[in-house]
């Protein structure tokens, strides 16, 4: 059932990292510059694996994709700039010291792990991808598209 403000919600089971990457690559085909994707899930739930597949669709070697846990952001130069954030280690009290707006509202696509750490400073959302462990290699992926932000898009 779609949630309020959403026009699309897809839930699926991935049985391997390769399958997660394939789903992400296909999902990435609909993304455009200015889109923001929140990635929510426990540690080791497949968020960075998903980014690897998505980046591959933008002509980025997935071997170059890794979690920016200690540096906050990795930039991947592909068909479209990809900004991969990981806010797991971000102290919410220091968020105001950073200016992420040029990335959040710029010419690329933002992929944000642990977006809840941004609190009130979180950017407007285009997509939400939620990850749940269902076994050693099995994950449930729920992908949602927010209607109110997609309709306003002029891209």
Secondary structure, 3 states (H helix, E strand, C coil): CCCCCEEEEEEEEECCHHHHHHHHHHHHCCCCCCCEEEEECCCCCCHHHHHHHHHHHCCCCHHHCCCCCCCCEEEECCCCCEEEEECCCCCHHHHHHCCCHHHHCCCCEEEEECHHHHHHHCCCCCEEEEEEECCCCCEEEEEEEEHHHHHHCCC
